[in-house]
Amino acid sequence: MKAHLMKHKPISSILTLLLMFGSLLSVFARAPETAKIVYSSEPNVKLKSNRDIYIMNPDGTAQVKLTRHPAADSQPAWSPTGEKILFTSNRDGIRDLFLMNADGTNVQQVFRKLTGRQHGTWSPDGRQIAYYRVDADGKTGIYIAAIDGTGEERIADGWHPAWSPDGSEIAFVSLDDIGIRTINLQTRSEDIVLAMEQATAFDPAWSPDGSKIAFTRIDLLALILGGVLKDGAKLLKGPAQTIYTVNRDGSGLAQVVFDDAQASDASWAPRGNKLVYELIAGKQFQLFEIRIGSRVSQQLTDSDHNTDPDWFDPLALSVAPQPQLSTSAWGRIKIQD
């Protein structure tokens, strides 16, 4: 019996080492080698089936499922170097922020205590995140924290934060006028970029060079006409909900998407020449792409209910050192290029 145990001991030791090595491998994240769009998808929104995170090529091909959980996983956001994905999930009973590797492994809860955080966005150096949450008094606030969940701090009233490419400010939707504002992270002063009249703004997204902000604009009167009156949609000159861009200084307001259906939640291509967004096609949202300056959009997905796109391209990363990036982050970027 003793000899039998000794005979199998080396095999069991090898298996143990292999399992340990596999666990260690899951901790080290690698960015995609080619451009990818991450998004959330569910088979049928009416049936309230579970929603998962997927990635695909920018042309809509090679769709790969990353999460396989009965909960609702949504609002994915690439880390600046593409190694991690931040997302929202209710897998532990309440919606909050989670982190995983770019291949879907090593899913971790960001904060020890879940309190309903969502719509996470990364700082350019990858060390912090911004998000919004509803406070105990019922007010919605913009927060920032370290990526390990420490140092949580409330900085403004509002929702849908978007961190600027240079790291100096965060754009968000103001609770006062449902318009777009920015907050300077050094002085904490707020600047009104776009005050909305008879309309609301959602989902601000910075262009890669920081000169423009794309956002969803909802025309309240058009929405009422289209939803209340039988032939209200025929009275509309355009969609009640679509994508606009505005310069950082509030000038140059321009409609980008001209499809008749509802469009929302735009994300910039890393080179700043295109937008990917969600649009009602049939009875569910699908993902579309449009080149800036063109009125012709291209459909990327054609099945299920697809939302929350975010675009990453390793070739768009700069090989020159940038002040806002840590030395280690820049080193990883240079190696990739």
C-alpha positions in Angstrom: 0.0 0.0 0.0 2.9 2.3 0.8 4.6 1.6 -2.5 1.3 2.2 -4.3 1.0 5.7 -2.7 4.6 6.5 -3.5 4.1 5.5 -7.2 1.3 8.0 -7.7 2.7 10.8 -5.6 4.7 12.3 -8.5 1.6 12.3 -10.7 -0.5 14.1 -8.1 2.2 16.6 -7.6 2.4 17.4 -11.3 -1.4 17.9 -11.4 -1.2 20.2 -8.5 1.5 22.3 -10.1 -0.4 22.4 -13.4 -3.5 23.7 -11.6 -1.5 26.3 -9.7 0.2 27.4 -12.9 -3.2 27.7 -14.7 -4.5 29.9 -11.9 -1.4 32.1 -12.1 -1.8 32.5 -15.9 -5.4 33.7 -15.4 -4.1 36.6 -13.3 -1.9 38.0 -16.1 -4.0 39.8 -18.6 -3.1 40.3 -22.3 -4.6 42.9 -24.6 -6.1 41.8 -28.0 -3.6 41.8 -30.8 -6.1 43.3 -33.2 -8.9 45.9 -33.0 -12.0 44.7 -31.1 -15.4 46.1 -30.0 -16.7 44.9 -26.7 -20.5 45.1 -26.1 -23.3 43.5 -24.2 -25.9 41.2 -25.7 -28.9 39.2 -24.8 -31.0 36.8 -26.9 -34.4 38.3 -26.3 -34.9 41.5 -24.3 -38.7 40.9 -24.0 -38.1 37.6 -22.3 -35.6 39.2 -19.9 -33.0 36.6 -20.7 -29.5 36.9 -19.2 -27.2 39.5 -20.7 -23.5 38.8 -21.3 -20.4 40.5 -22.5 -19.1 39.8 -26.0 -16.2 41.0 -28.2 -16.1 41.2 -32.0 -14.0 42.6 -34.9 -14.9 46.1 -35.9 -16.7 44.8 -39.0 -19.0 42.6 -36.8 -17.3 39.3 -37.5 -15.8 36.8 -35.0 -18.2 37.4 -32.2 -16.9 35.8 -29.0 -18.8 35.4 -25.7 -16.7 36.4 -22.7 -19.1 36.0 -19.7 -21.4 33.1 -19.0 -23.4 34.0 -16.0 -27.2 34.0 -15.4 -27.0 37.6 -14.2 -27.1 40.7 -16.4 -23.6 41.8 -17.4 -23.5 45.1 -19.3 -21.7 48.5 -19.9 -18.3 47.1 -20.7 -15.3 49.5 -21.0 -11.8 48.7 -22.2 -8.9 49.7 -19.9 -6.5 52.1 -21.7 -4.1 49.4 -22.6 -6.8 46.8 -23.5 -5.7 44.3 -20.9 -8.9 44.6 -18.7 -12.6 45.2 -19.1 -14.6 47.0 -16.5 -18.4 46.2 -16.5 -21.6 46.4 -14.6 -23.3 43.2 -13.2 -26.0 42.2 -10.8 -24.4 38.8 -10.3 -24.2 39.3 -6.5 -27.7 40.6 -6.1 -27.2 44.3 -6.8 -25.8 46.1 -9.8 -22.2 47.1 -9.3 -18.8 47.2 -11.0 -16.7 44.2 -11.8 -13.3 43.7 -13.5 -12.1 40.9 -15.8 -9.2 40.1 -18.2 -9.7 40.9 -21.9 -10.4 37.2 -22.5 -13.2 37.0 -19.9 -11.1 35.3 -17.2 -10.4 36.3 -13.6 -13.7 38.1 -12.9 -13.4 40.2 -9.7 -15.6 42.5 -7.8 -14.1 46.0 -7.7 -15.6 47.2 -4.3 -15.9 45.1 -1.2 -19.4 46.6 -0.5 -21.9 46.7 -3.3 -24.0 49.8 -3.5 -25.4 50.1 -7.0 -22.5 51.6 -8.9 -22.6 51.6 -12.7 -21.5 53.2 -16.0 -17.7 52.9 -15.2 -15.1 54.8 -17.2 -11.3 54.6 -16.9 -8.8 57.3 -16.2 -6.1 57.5 -19.0 -3.4 56.0 -16.8 -5.6 53.1 -15.8 -5.2 53.7 -12.1 -8.7 55.1 -11.4 -12.3 54.8 -12.5 -15.3 57.1 -12.5 -18.9 56.0 -12.2 -22.3 57.0 -10.8 -24.3 55.7 -8.0 -27.5 56.7 -6.2 -26.9 57.9 -2.6 -28.9 57.2 0.5 -30.8 60.5 0.0 -31.9 59.4 -3.5 -29.5 61.8 -5.3 -27.4 60.5 -8.1 -23.7 61.4 -7.9 -20.5 61.1 -9.9 -17.7 59.3 -8.0 -14.1 58.4 -8.6 -12.0 55.7 -6.9 -8.8 53.7 -7.4 -9.2 50.6 -9.6 -8.8 48.4 -6.4 -11.9 50.0 -5.0 -10.2 52.3 -2.4 -10.4 56.0 -2.0 -14.0 56.4 -3.2 -14.9 60.1 -3.5 -18.1 61.9 -4.6 -17.2 64.8 -6.9 -20.5 66.0 -8.6 -24.2 65.6 -9.0 -25.1 63.8 -12.2 -24.6 60.5 -14.1 -22.9 59.0 -17.2 -19.3 60.2 -16.5 -16.7 60.1 -19.2 -13.0 60.7 -18.4 -11.2 63.1 -20.7 -8.2 61.7 -22.8 -5.7 64.0 -21.0 -7.1 63.0 -17.6 -7.7 66.5 -16.4 -11.6 66.5 -16.4 -14.7 64.4 -16.5 -17.7 65.1 -18.7 -21.1 64.1 -17.3 -24.8 64.7 -17.6 -25.9 67.4 -15.1 -28.9 66.9 -12.9 -29.7 70.6 -13.1 -30.5 70.9 -16.8 -29.9 67.4 -18.2 -27.1 69.0 -20.3 -23.4 68.2 -20.6 -20.9 69.6 -18.1 -17.3 69.0 -17.2 -15.6 69.0 -13.8 -11.9 70.0 -13.5 -10.3 67.3 -11.3 -7.8 69.8 -9.9 -10.0 72.7 -9.0 -13.3 70.8 -8.8 -14.9 73.7 -10.8 -17.7 72.8 -13.2 -18.1 74.1 -16.7 -21.3 74.0 -18.8 -20.5 72.6 -22.2 -24.0 72.4 -23.5 -27.2 73.4 -21.8 -30.2 71.6 -23.3 -33.5 73.3 -24.2 -36.5 71.1 -24.8 -34.1 68.2 -25.0 -32.0 65.9 -22.8 -28.4 64.6 -23.2 -27.1 61.2 -22.3 -24.0 59.1 -22.8 -21.2 61.7 -23.4 -18.1 60.2 -25.0 -14.8 62.1 -25.7 -13.1 62.0 -29.0 -9.6 60.5 -28.7 -8.0 63.9 -29.2 -10.3 65.5 -26.6 -11.6 68.1 -29.0 -15.2 66.8 -29.3 -17.9 65.1 -27.2 -20.4 62.7 -28.8 -23.7 62.2 -27.0 -27.3 61.0 -27.3 -29.8 63.8 -27.7 -33.4 63.2 -27.0 -35.9 65.8 -28.3 -38.7 65.8 -25.6 -41.4 67.3 -27.8 -40.6 64.9 -30.6 -40.7 62.0 -28.2 -44.1 63.0 -26.9 -45.5 63.5 -30.4 -44.2 60.1 -31.6 -45.4 58.3 -28.5 -48.7 59.9 -27.7 -50.3 60.9 -31.0 -51.3 58.1 -33.5 -49.6 59.8 -36.4 -47.2 61.7 -34.4 -44.1 60.1 -36.0 -45.2 61.5 -39.4 -44.9 65.1 -38.0 -41.3 64.6 -37.0 -38.6 66.1 -39.2 -36.1 63.6 -37.8 -35.6 61.0 -35.1 -36.6 61.9 -31.5 -33.4 60.3 -30.2 -30.1 60.3 -32.1 -26.3 61.0 -31.9 -24.8 64.5 -31.9 -21.3 65.8 -31.4 -20.2 69.1 -29.9 -16.9 70.8 -29.5 -15.3 70.9 -26.1 -16.1 74.7 -25.8 -19.7 74.1 -26.6 -19.6 75.3 -30.2 -20.2 73.3 -33.4 -23.2 71.3 -32.4 -23.8 68.8 -35.2 -26.1 65.8 -35.8 -24.1 62.7 -36.8 -26.6 59.9 -37.2 -29.6 60.6 -39.5 -31.4 57.2 -39.4 -35.1 57.5 -38.6 -34.9 54.9 -35.7 -33.6 55.6 -32.2 -29.8 55.8 -31.9 -27.9 56.1 -28.7 -24.7 55.3 -26.7 -22.0 56.2 -29.2 -18.3 55.2 -28.8 -15.4 56.6 -30.8 -13.1 54.6 -32.9 -9.6 54.9 -31.3 -8.4 56.9 -34.4 -11.4 59.4 -34.0 -12.7 58.8 -37.6 -15.8 56.7 -36.8 -18.5 56.1 -34.2 -20.1 52.8 -33.2 -23.5 53.1 -31.7 -26.7 51.2 -31.0 -29.9 51.7 -33.0 -33.4 50.2 -33.0 -33.5 47.7 -35.9 -36.8 45.8 -36.0 -37.7 45.3 -32.3 -34.3 45.2 -30.8 -31.1 47.3 -30.7 -28.3 46.4 -33.1 -24.8 47.9 -33.4 -24.0 50.3 -36.3 -20.9 52.1 -37.4 -20.7 55.5 -39.2 -17.7 57.5 -40.5 -17.6 61.1 -39.2 -18.9 63.4 -42.0 -20.8 60.6 -43.7 -24.6 60.0 -43.5 -24.2 56.4 -44.5 -24.1 53.9 -41.6 -23.1 50.2 -41.7 -24.9 47.6 -39.6 -22.5 45.4 -37.6 -24.9 43.0 -35.8 -28.2 41.5 -37.0 -29.4 39.2 -34.2 -30.2 39.3 -30.5 -30.3 42.6 -28.5 -26.9 44.4 -28.6 -25.9 47.5 -26.7 -23.1 49.3 -24.9 -20.3 49.2 -27.5 -16.7 50.3 -26.7 -13.8 50.2 -29.2 -10.2 49.2 -28.7 -7.3 49.2 -31.2 -3.7 48.4 -30.1 -2.4 50.1 -33.3 -3.9 53.4 -32.2 -1.8 53.5 -29.0 1.0 56.0 -29.1 4.6 54.7 -28.9 5.7 58.1 -27.4 5.8 58.6 -23.6 2.8 60.5 -22.3 2.9 62.5 -19.1 -0.5 61.2 -17.9 0.6 57.5 -18.3 2.8 55.8 -15.7 6.2 54.5 -16.9 5.1 50.9 -16.6 1.9 51.5 -18.6 3.9 53.2 -21.4 6.3 50.4 -21.4 3.5 47.8 -22.1 2.1 50.1 -24.8 5.5 50.4 -26.6 6.0 46.7 -26.6 2.6 46.1 -28.1 3.3 48.5 -31.0 
